[in-house]
Amino acid sequence: MKSALAAAGPFTPAQLVDRVKDALPSLERARQKGRDLEKFQSVDAVVHELEPTEPVFCIHPAELRAAARRFRGFPGRVLYAVKCNPHPAVLDTLFEEGVTDFDVASVDEIKLIHDLFGGRAGQYFNNPAKSRPAIRTASKDHQIRFYTVDCEGEIDKILDEAERDSDLIIAVRLATQSGDARYTLSTKFGAAPADAARMLQTISKAGVKAGISFHVGSQCLSPSAFEKAIDLVGGVARRARVPLHVLNVGGGFPAPYPGDNPKTIEHYFSRIVLGRRKLDLPTGCILLGEPGRSLVATAGTAVLQVVVRRGDAVFLNDGVFGTLQELGHPKERRPTRVIRKAGSPSSRLAPFRVYGPTCDSNDVLGAPFLLPEDVREGDWIEVGMMGAYSLSMRTRFNGFHTDRIVAVTD
């Protein structure tokens, strides 16, 4: 198949330059897609102006800005975990507030950050299992110099495929205990202490800067988990006896979901500081953190509609195959509010089992919603604190998909 330029016929070099210049505005428009959102003053305004029969996802820029400012107190460099919410409007807002480094896990995420910010953004390829083409693309096309591993084979791939220079850093991901986290990540990634020490020695012997990373698990409710993990890092470092250039404490910083009652983010920062002080780290060792959920959770709202009420159950127009994916977990709870076009719903609340719109029997939430006892077909339900792992994990299963995204400026 011929390209549009080839089909139009031969061009002189000057004509080709003109054609490229003409195309630049459209390329910029393509990059801007998704950044300029419809704006509404409140969630109520979304409902009353749109009267939506399909799900609407609301992004709250003010919440993003407030969260980014809280992380200015982190005692190191903040990398936003792109997977948590990769919407361009989210990334732009965080970047404007000074979060200019990103934890990326795939070539698509790398290209997304590059297209939005170019060389102004720092990128850290922290997925411990990368393909060789992905490493080559990251290194040669995007000049990424930071990689994470948890096995010897991954070290070999990076040494083979990445451009070797004095800026190259390879961090070994250490498996940690994560009993205080809702989602345990060390079952998939992370090396045992003895293996991690050997890998650090392998990296150092190859003439590459070495570091250690860990992840205490997502939605970690114990600040002391970070201090304990850093103590584990100390043992590995003493065993390896190689200079550490980076300590990456990962993510796990929690969101203030109902029923979780996490400590303030400052408690987590102080535990990290205390843990770091116990280590005999080189003066130039860089401290990194990878918040995702805690930066974006409160900055997203799903506006859904009741399709059917059946006794003490409601069927909504979105579910676990859409933006409510995380709510399949029985401990995941979110604030809810019913919005009715005419009249007011009852002030008496009752628990309702919540089903999504698909034909799959697994499309059911793990915990009930507390809703007005007279909730009915046509009511809208505002589900708050949905900024994390909602847009990034939605599917098109059964033909249902949330694709209307707006900004709420309240």
N, C-alpha and C positions, 0 to 999 in steps of 0.2 A: 504494500500500500504506500502510495506516495504521500509526502507531507504536503501541506497547503502551499508552502513556498515552492517546492519542486513542481507542483501541479500548475502553478501560475507562470512557470517559464524561467529561463535563465536571467540572472541579474548581474550587473556590474558590482564590484566591491562597494562603490559609493551608494548604489541603490539598496544593497543589503544592509548597510549601516542605517540608512533612512528607515527601512522596514523595522529594524530592531528598535530604533528610537520610537517609532509609532506604537510598537507593542508594549513599551514600558509602562504606560498608564494602566493598561489592562492587567499586566503582571502585578502591579501594585494593588489594583482592586482585588485581585485574587488573594494576595497576602492579607488584605484587610478584611476578607470575608469572615464574619463571625466576631469581629472586634467591635463594630458599631451596632449596638443592640437597640431595639425599641426600649424606650424609657417610660417608667410609670412611677408615680409618687409612693405607691404602697401596694401590697398584695391585694387589698380590697379594690383598689383602682384597676388592677389587672382583671379581676373577676367582673367588675361592673362595666368596664369598657369593652372587654372582649367576649364576655359570657362564653368561655371556651367549653367546647364539648370534647376536646382532645387535651391531653396533659400539657401544662405549661411549666417550664422550669425557670425560676427567677434567680438571678445572681445579684447579690448585694455588695456593691463595690466598697461601701463604707465599712462593712464588716471585714473585708479583705485588708483594707488599709489599717484598721485597728489591730488585726492579728499580726500583720507584718511589723508594726511598730512594737508590739510586745516582744517579738523575737530580736529586736535590737539589743536586748539584754543578754542574748546568748553569748557565752564567753568564747566565741570562735566565729567561723564562717558558716553562714546558713545556705544550704542547698535545698531548693524546693523540689520535692519528689513529684515529677511531672505526671506520673501515672495516676495520682490522686484526683486531679481534675485538670485536664489539658486544654480547657477551652481558652482560645486566644484572649478573650476579655479578662479572664482570671490571670493569665500569665502577664498580660500588659500591666494590670493594676499592681501586681506584686513587684514587677520590675520597676515601676515608677516609685514604689516605696522602698527601693533599695535592695530587694531580693533579686540579685542579678546572676546568681549561680544556680545550676540546675542538676539534679540527679536524674540521669536518663538511662533507659533500659533497652532501647531499641534504635535502629536506624531511623524509623519514622519519628520517634521523639527527638532525635538529634536534628533531623531536617526541620521539624516544627520550630524548635528553638532557633536554629540558624535562620530560617525564613523570617522570623519575627524580629530578631535582635542582631543578627550577623555576629561579628566578632566582639560585640560589646558584652556578650553573655559568656560565662564560664560553664563548661559542660564536663560532667564526671560520669564515666561509663561504669556504673556500679552493679550491673547485672552480672553475677558470677558465672553465668553460662552463656557465652557469646559465640556466634559462628565466626569462622575465619573471614568471610566476606564482610561481615559487620565490623570486625576489628580493623580491617584494611580501610573501609569507608570512613570510619570514625577517625582514624589516624591521618590518612592521606588527604581526604577531602575536607575534613573539619578540624584537623589539628588537635584532636583530643589527646591529652597526655596523661590522663588519670584513669586507671582501670582497677577493678576489684576481682579477686579470684578466691576460690576455696578448695582448689585441688592442683596438683602438679601439672596435669594436662592443660589446664587453662593458662598456667604460666608459660608453658611451651608455646602455645598458640600466640600469645601476646609478643613474646620474644621473636617469634618467626614473622609476624605480620605487621606489628606496629613499628613506626619509624623510631629508631634508637637514638636518643640524644640525652643531654643532661637533665631535661625537664621531665622525662618519663618517670612515672610513679606507679607502682603496683602495690595495692593494699590487700592483705590477706583477711578474709572475713572469718571471724571466730564464732563458733556456735556458743550460745549462752542459754542459761536457764531462763524461761519466760513464763513462769507460773502466774505472774501478776498481770499478764497481758491477755486480752480477749482472743487475739489471733497469734498463735505461735508460728514463728517463721523459721526457727532453727531445725525443724523437722525436714526442711527442704534444702536450706543453705547453711553453710558454716562448717569450719574444720575443727576437729578436736585439738586441744592445746598442744599436744606433742607434734601433731601433723602441721599445725600452724607455725610452730617454731622452725621446723625443717624447711617449710616453704619460704619463710623470711630469709633463711640462710641461702637458699637457692637464688632468690631474687637479688640479694646483696652480692653474691659471688658473680652474678651475671653483669655487675656494674650498674644496676638499676636501683633507684631509690625505693625503699620499702616502707610500708605502713601497715597498720592494723585497723580493721573496722569490725563492728558488730551491730546487731539489731536486737533489742530486747523484746520485740513483738509489738504488734499494732494495738493501739488503745491500751497502753500500759498504765495501770492505776497506782503504781508504786514508784515514787522517785528514787528510792534506794536501789531499785533494779539497775539503774545506770551506774551507781557507785560500785555495786557488786561486780558488774561486767567489767568496769575499769580495773578493779582488783585482779580479775582474771587476766586482763591484758598485761598487767604488771608481771605476773608469773610467766607468761609466754615470752615477754620481752627479755626477762632475765635469762630464760633458757636459751633463747636464740642468740643473744649477745651481738646484735647488729643495730646500728643507729636507726631509729624510727623517725621518719620525716613527716608522717601524718598519723593522727589518731582520729578516726571517724566513729562517732558515737551513734550514728544511724538515726532512725526515726523512733516512733513509739509514743511521742508526746500526745497526750489525749485531748479529746474534745469533751465539752461539758454536757454530755448527753444526760437526759433525765434518769435518775437512779444511780448513776455512776459516781457522782460527787468527787471528781478528781481534785487533787491539790492544785494550787495555782502554778502556772508555768515557772514562776520564780523558784519554787521548791525544787523543780527538776534541774534548773540551771545551777542551783547551789550545790546539789549532790554531785553534779558533773565537775564542778570546781573542786570540791573536796576530794573526789576520786583522783583527779588529775594531779593534785598537789602531792599525793602519795607516790606518784611515779617519778622515777629519775629520767625524765625525758630531755632530749637535747633542747637547747634554747629555741632553735628554729622550728621545732615540731609544730605543725599546724593542726588545730582542732577543728573538726568539721561536724556538722549535724545535718540530718536530712528530714526536716519536718514536712509532713504532707497534710494529714488529717487536721492537725491543730491549726494550720494556717487557713484552711478553706471550709471546714465543716459548718460553721455558723453562717457562712456566706451564700448558702443555697437553700431554696425553698421549692418544693414540688406542689403545684396547684392541680389537684385531681378532682374528678367528679364521681359521684355515686351513680352507678349504672343500674344496680338492682339492690334492694334490701330484702333479705330472706331471714326472717326471725331475728336472731342475734348475730347475723352475719351480713356483711356488705361486700358487694363486688364493685371494684373501682376500675377506672380506665387505664391504670398502670399497676405494675406488680413487680415480682422478683426478677422477671426477665427484662425489666425496664430500669427506671431510676431507683426502684426500691430493693435492688438486689441484696444489699446488706441486711435488710430488715427480715430476711429469712432466718436470721440467727435469733434464738429465743431471748437473748439478753439485750438485743438491740431495740431501744425505745427512742421515740422522737416526740417532740411536742406537736400536738394537732389542734386545729380549730376549724369549726364548721362555719361556712359562709353561705347564707341563704339570700336569694334574690329578693324575696318579699317576706316580711315578718322576721321574727327572731326564733332561733332554735331553743329548745328547753335548756334550762340551767342544770337539770339533773343529768348526770353522766352515767353511762353504763359501758361495760366492756363488749366490744364487737370483734368477732373473728373477721379477718380481712383477706379477701381473695383478689387476685389480679384478673385481667381480662382474657387470658389465653385459655386454651383447651387443656392445658397440662395441670394435673392434680397437684403438682408441686408448686404451683403458682399461688402460694398462701404465705402470709407473714408468720413469723415465729412467735410473735407476741401480739396480744389484742390491742386495738386502739380504744382509748376512752373517748366516747363520742356522746353527744346529746341523745337521750333515750328516744327522741322522736326523729332521729336522722332518717332521711328519705331520699328516694330517687331524685336526681337533679341537684342535690346539695353539692357544694364544692367543699373539699377538705384541703386546708393548708397544712402541709407536713414540713415542719421546720428542721433546721440543722441537717440538711441533705446535701451540703456542698462537697462531701468527700465520697469518692467511689460511686457516684450516681451517673453522671454523664459519661464517665470513662467505661462503665461496665454495662451500659444498656445494650440491648440487642434489637434485632428486627424479627424475633421469633413470632410466628403466627400472624405476621403483618402489622404488629403493634410497635410503635416507635415514638419516643418523645423527641421532637425536633424543633419545637417552638421554644426559643430561649430569649428571655427579656432581662432587662436591668431594672431593679427597684432601688430608688434613690432615697428612701426614708432613712 
